[in-house]
Amino acid sequence: MDFNGIIKELKSGKYRPAYLLAGDEPYFIDQIADYAQTRIIPTAEQDFNLMVVYGKDTNARAVVESCRQFPFMGERKLVLVREAQDIRDWEVLDAYLKNPVPTTVLILAFKNKKPDGRSAWVKTMKDKHVFYESKSLYDSQIPGFISDLAKENGISMDPDATALMAEYIGNDLGHLHNEIDKIKLNYESGRITRDIISDMIGVSKEFNVFELCKSFSRKDGRRAYQIALNLAVHIKSNPLVPTISSIYNHFNKIWGVKFYLAKSDSELMSLMKIPFPGFVKEYREAAGLYTIAELERIFGVLKTYDLKSKGVDSGNTSQENLLLEMVLAITRMSAVEMKR
């Protein structure tokens, strides 16, 4: 069962006897655990029928004993074990999972780890109960995550605002969730623009990686260098390695759109992981400005500076100067190609 399926069931009041939540992405595990802790047991009954423990403070035998107790003056009991990866004696749980108490809901929330899938109790959990593996999102999935989260909170965001947030916060889903909460508290109505996001997360409205990539799309070398100068001054807020990654991803989309130019907009969005329809136009226009040979040379520049940013053949060149050199190399290539 996936995240949305579990949340949907919990909201509808359908509770399974046992859940095992594990995986690389803690955000979704926390969301399920938090929802269960606040919603499954009525507030008036939580002192009696809600048990929340941490793995380092308990063991599997104690968990089983708690699960076998019947609810007091209520329909059910919830046993929630957070950071369950700290427990070691899990095998004693297998017998309980094969014959669970129907009035108990057991949730085991592992953090940044999965239990051994060969264990008998894990096999029983997968066969008879709910096993959810929380996987990290790909970078291409982050704008969609932000957009969906905003909609859930009644927030309307411009695609540029969503893209800027994804660019500068990245795949820290907990941080993204907190920023959406801030928007909800501080902007009661109206559409959330890129400028609002810039102010909120402390990014220059004019000089950021998002704008740098847009200048590359237009082959505006002068503007690209102006932005690069500002990024270099604030290099700690704009580290070179992720900046190169963002530029590479941008040119990779331009290359892909050029290669699949005959495809429809929806097909291009799917193939190239373009998050919003409005961005397809930009990539189509950029694809018309660049040749395949030019893009291949730009990829070569990016590869060279990626290595240099990690200390390979960089000498004593600073990260700031490497950034400026790289942007100049890309824009000069564009200028040479246009003259041809």
C-alpha positions as CSV (number, residue, x, y, z in Angstrom):
1,M,0.0,0.0,0.0
2,D,1.3,3.5,-0.8
3,F,1.3,6.6,1.3
4,N,-1.9,8.1,-0.1
5,G,-3.7,4.8,0.3
6,I,-2.8,4.5,3.9
7,I,-3.8,8.1,4.7
8,K,-7.1,7.6,2.8
9,E,-7.9,4.6,4.9
10,L,-7.0,6.2,8.2
11,K,-9.1,9.3,7.3
12,S,-12.1,7.0,6.5
13,G,-11.7,5.2,9.9
14,K,-10.5,1.9,8.5
15,Y,-7.7,0.7,10.7
16,R,-5.5,-2.4,10.2
17,P,-4.1,-4.4,13.1
18,A,-0.5,-3.6,12.3
19,Y,1.6,-1.3,10.1
20,L,5.3,-1.4,9.4
21,L,6.7,1.9,8.1
22,A,10.3,2.0,6.9
23,G,12.6,3.4,4.3
24,D,14.9,6.2,3.2
25,E,12.5,9.1,3.4
26,P,11.4,10.0,6.9
27,Y,8.9,12.6,5.9
28,F,6.2,10.2,4.8
29,I,6.7,7.9,7.8
30,D,6.4,10.9,10.1
31,Q,3.2,12.1,8.3
32,I,1.5,8.7,8.8
33,A,2.7,8.4,12.4
34,D,1.6,11.9,13.3
35,Y,-1.8,11.5,11.7
36,A,-2.4,8.2,13.6
37,Q,-1.2,9.7,16.9
38,T,-3.6,12.6,16.7
39,R,-6.6,11.1,15.0
40,I,-7.1,7.4,15.7
41,I,-7.8,7.7,19.5
42,P,-10.3,10.4,20.6
43,T,-8.7,13.1,22.7
44,A,-10.7,12.2,25.8
45,E,-9.4,8.6,25.6
46,Q,-5.7,9.2,24.8
47,D,-4.5,9.0,28.4
48,F,-5.8,5.4,28.5
49,N,-5.7,4.1,25.0
50,L,-2.7,5.8,23.3
51,M,0.8,4.5,23.9
52,V,3.7,6.2,22.2
53,V,7.2,4.8,22.9
54,Y,10.7,5.1,21.3
55,G,12.7,2.1,20.2
56,K,15.6,3.0,22.5
57,D,13.3,3.0,25.5
58,T,11.5,-0.4,25.0
59,N,11.8,-3.9,23.6
60,A,9.6,-6.1,21.4
61,R,8.3,-8.1,24.4
62,A,7.0,-4.9,26.1
63,V,5.4,-3.9,22.8
64,V,3.6,-7.2,22.5
65,E,2.4,-7.0,26.1
66,S,1.0,-3.5,25.4
67,C,-0.7,-4.8,22.2
68,R,-2.4,-7.6,24.1
69,Q,-4.1,-5.2,26.5
70,F,-7.6,-4.3,25.7
71,P,-8.8,-0.7,25.4
72,F,-10.2,1.0,28.5
73,M,-13.6,2.6,27.9
74,G,-13.0,2.9,24.2
75,E,-13.2,1.0,20.9
76,R,-9.5,0.5,20.3
77,K,-6.0,1.0,21.5
78,L,-3.1,2.5,19.5
79,V,0.5,1.4,20.2
80,L,2.9,3.6,18.2
81,V,6.6,2.8,18.3
82,R,8.7,5.6,16.9
83,E,12.4,5.1,15.8
84,A,11.7,1.4,16.0
85,Q,15.0,0.5,14.3
86,D,16.6,0.7,17.8
87,I,14.8,-2.5,18.9
88,R,16.7,-5.8,18.4
89,D,14.5,-8.7,19.7
90,W,11.8,-8.5,17.0
91,E,11.4,-12.2,16.5
92,V,9.0,-12.4,19.5
93,L,6.6,-10.2,17.5
94,D,5.9,-12.9,14.9
95,A,3.5,-14.9,17.0
96,Y,1.5,-11.8,17.8
97,L,1.3,-10.7,14.2
98,K,-0.2,-14.1,13.3
99,N,-2.9,-13.6,15.8
100,P,-3.3,-9.9,16.7
101,V,-5.7,-8.4,19.1
102,P,-8.5,-6.9,16.9
103,T,-9.0,-3.9,19.1
104,T,-5.3,-2.9,18.9
105,V,-3.6,-0.8,16.2
106,L,0.2,-1.3,16.1
107,I,2.4,1.0,14.2
108,L,6.1,0.4,13.9
109,A,7.9,3.5,12.5
110,F,11.5,2.8,11.4
111,K,13.7,5.9,10.6
112,N,16.1,5.9,7.7
113,K,16.3,2.1,7.8
114,K,14.5,-1.1,6.8
115,P,14.3,-4.2,8.8
116,D,15.8,-7.5,7.5
117,G,13.3,-8.7,5.0
118,R,14.3,-12.3,5.6
119,S,13.0,-12.2,9.2
120,A,9.9,-14.2,9.9
121,W,8.1,-11.3,11.5
122,V,8.8,-9.0,8.5
123,K,7.4,-11.7,6.2
124,T,4.3,-12.1,8.3
125,M,3.9,-8.3,8.4
126,K,4.1,-8.2,4.6
127,D,1.7,-11.2,4.1
128,K,-1.0,-10.3,6.6
129,H,-0.7,-6.6,7.5
130,V,0.5,-3.2,6.0
131,F,4.1,-2.8,4.9
132,Y,5.0,0.6,3.6
133,E,8.4,1.5,2.2
134,S,9.0,5.2,2.1
135,K,11.3,6.1,-0.8
136,S,13.1,9.3,-1.5
137,L,11.7,11.5,-4.3
138,Y,13.7,12.1,-7.4
139,D,14.5,15.8,-8.1
140,S,12.1,15.8,-11.0
141,Q,9.3,14.9,-8.6
142,I,9.9,17.8,-6.1
143,P,7.9,20.5,-8.0
144,G,4.9,18.2,-8.2
145,F,5.2,17.4,-4.5
146,I,5.3,21.2,-3.7
147,S,2.4,21.9,-6.0
148,D,0.2,19.1,-4.5
149,L,1.1,20.1,-0.9
150,A,0.2,23.7,-1.7
151,K,-3.2,22.6,-3.2
152,E,-3.9,20.5,-0.1
153,N,-3.5,23.7,1.9
154,G,-5.6,25.8,-0.3
155,I,-2.6,27.7,-1.8
156,S,-2.3,28.7,-5.4
157,M,1.3,28.9,-6.6
158,D,2.7,30.1,-9.9
159,P,4.9,27.4,-11.6
160,D,7.9,29.8,-11.4
161,A,7.4,30.1,-7.6
162,T,7.2,26.3,-7.3
163,A,10.3,25.8,-9.4
164,L,12.3,28.4,-7.4
165,M,11.3,26.7,-4.1
166,A,12.3,23.3,-5.5
167,E,15.6,24.7,-6.8
168,Y,16.7,26.3,-3.5
169,I,15.2,23.9,-0.9
170,G,15.6,20.7,-2.8
171,N,14.4,17.4,-1.6
172,D,14.2,18.2,2.1
173,L,10.5,17.4,2.3
174,G,10.1,18.4,5.9
175,H,11.6,21.8,5.2
176,L,9.3,22.2,2.2
177,H,6.3,21.3,4.4
178,N,7.4,24.0,6.9
179,E,7.7,26.6,4.1
180,I,4.2,25.8,2.9
181,D,2.9,26.2,6.5
182,K,4.6,29.6,6.6
183,I,2.8,30.6,3.3
184,K,-0.5,29.5,4.7
185,L,0.0,31.6,7.9
186,N,1.3,34.7,6.2
187,Y,-0.6,34.9,2.9
188,E,-4.3,34.4,3.4
189,S,-5.4,35.0,-0.2
190,G,-4.0,35.6,-3.6
191,R,-1.6,33.7,-5.9
192,I,1.9,33.0,-4.6
193,T,4.4,34.4,-7.0
194,R,8.2,33.9,-7.5
195,D,8.9,37.2,-5.8
196,I,7.0,36.1,-2.7
197,I,9.0,32.9,-2.5
198,S,12.2,34.8,-3.1
199,D,11.5,37.1,-0.1
200,M,10.4,34.2,2.1
201,I,13.4,31.9,1.6
202,G,15.9,34.7,1.2
203,V,16.9,34.3,-2.4
204,S,17.6,37.3,-4.7
205,K,14.7,37.9,-7.1
206,E,17.0,38.7,-10.0
207,F,20.2,36.7,-9.2
208,N,19.6,33.0,-8.7
209,V,20.2,29.7,-10.4
210,F,16.7,29.7,-11.7
211,E,17.2,33.0,-13.5
212,L,20.7,31.9,-14.7
213,C,19.1,28.9,-16.5
214,K,16.5,31.2,-18.0
215,S,19.3,33.4,-19.4
216,F,20.9,30.3,-20.9
217,S,17.6,29.4,-22.5
218,R,17.6,32.8,-24.2
219,K,21.3,32.7,-25.0
220,D,21.6,36.0,-23.1
221,G,25.3,35.8,-22.3
222,R,25.5,39.2,-20.7
223,R,22.7,38.5,-18.4
224,A,24.1,35.1,-17.5
225,Y,27.4,36.6,-16.5
226,Q,25.7,39.3,-14.4
227,I,23.9,36.6,-12.5
228,A,27.0,34.5,-12.2
229,L,28.9,37.5,-10.6
230,N,26.2,37.8,-8.0
231,L,26.1,34.1,-7.3
232,A,29.9,34.1,-6.9
233,V,29.7,36.9,-4.3
234,H,27.2,34.8,-2.4
235,I,28.9,31.4,-3.1
236,K,28.1,30.0,0.3
237,S,24.4,30.3,-0.5
238,N,24.9,29.0,-4.0
239,P,27.4,26.1,-3.7
240,L,29.1,25.2,-7.0
241,V,28.3,21.5,-7.1
242,P,24.5,21.8,-6.9
243,T,24.6,24.8,-9.2
244,I,26.4,22.8,-11.9
245,S,23.8,20.0,-11.4
246,S,20.9,22.5,-11.9
247,I,22.5,23.8,-15.1
248,Y,23.2,20.3,-16.4
249,N,19.5,19.3,-15.8
250,H,18.4,22.4,-17.6
251,F,20.5,21.8,-20.7
252,N,19.6,18.1,-20.6
253,K,15.9,19.1,-20.9
254,I,16.8,21.4,-23.8
255,W,18.7,18.6,-25.5
256,G,15.8,16.1,-24.9
257,V,13.2,18.5,-26.2
258,K,15.3,19.1,-29.3
259,F,15.7,15.4,-29.9
260,Y,12.0,14.8,-29.4
261,L,10.8,18.0,-31.0
262,A,8.0,16.3,-32.9
263,K,6.4,15.0,-29.7
264,S,3.4,16.7,-28.2
265,D,3.8,19.0,-25.1
266,S,2.3,16.3,-22.9
267,E,4.6,13.7,-24.3
268,L,7.6,16.0,-23.7
269,M,6.5,16.6,-20.1
270,S,6.5,12.9,-19.5
271,L,9.7,12.0,-21.3
272,M,11.8,14.9,-19.9
273,K,10.2,15.2,-16.5
274,I,9.1,18.8,-17.1
275,P,6.9,19.7,-14.1
276,F,4.5,22.3,-15.7
277,P,3.1,22.8,-19.2
278,G,4.2,26.4,-19.3
279,F,7.8,25.4,-19.2
280,V,7.6,23.3,-22.4
281,K,7.4,26.5,-24.4
282,E,10.7,27.8,-22.9
283,Y,12.5,24.5,-23.7
284,R,11.1,24.4,-27.2
285,E,12.3,27.9,-27.9
286,A,15.7,27.2,-26.4
287,A,16.0,24.0,-28.4
288,G,15.6,26.1,-31.5
289,L,18.5,28.3,-30.5
290,Y,21.0,25.5,-29.8
291,T,22.5,23.0,-32.1
292,I,23.2,19.4,-31.0
293,A,26.9,19.9,-31.5
294,E,26.7,23.0,-29.3
295,L,24.8,21.2,-26.5
296,E,27.3,18.4,-26.6
297,R,30.2,20.9,-26.1
298,I,28.3,22.5,-23.2
299,F,27.9,19.1,-21.6
300,G,31.7,18.7,-21.9
301,V,32.2,22.1,-20.2
302,L,29.9,21.1,-17.4
303,K,31.6,17.7,-16.9
304,T,35.0,19.5,-16.7
305,Y,33.9,22.0,-14.1
306,D,32.0,19.4,-12.1
307,L,35.4,17.6,-11.7
308,K,37.2,20.8,-11.0
309,S,34.5,21.7,-8.3
310,K,35.5,18.5,-6.6
311,G,39.2,19.3,-6.7
312,V,40.3,17.5,-9.9
313,D,42.8,19.6,-11.9
314,S,41.5,22.8,-10.3
315,G,44.8,24.0,-8.9
316,N,44.2,26.8,-6.4
317,T,41.2,28.2,-8.3
318,S,38.4,29.3,-6.0
319,Q,34.9,28.1,-6.3
320,E,33.8,31.6,-7.2
321,N,36.3,31.8,-10.1
322,L,35.4,28.3,-11.3
323,L,31.7,29.4,-11.5
324,L,32.6,32.5,-13.6
325,E,34.9,30.5,-15.8
326,M,32.2,27.9,-16.5
327,V,29.5,30.5,-17.3
328,L,31.9,32.3,-19.6
329,A,32.8,29.0,-21.3
330,I,29.2,28.2,-21.9
331,T,28.2,31.7,-23.2
332,R,31.3,32.0,-25.4
333,M,30.4,28.7,-27.0
334,S,27.0,30.0,-27.8
335,A,28.4,33.2,-29.3
336,V,30.8,31.3,-31.5
337,E,28.1,28.9,-32.7
338,M,25.8,31.9,-33.5
339,K,28.5,33.5,-35.7
340,R,28.8,30.3,-37.6
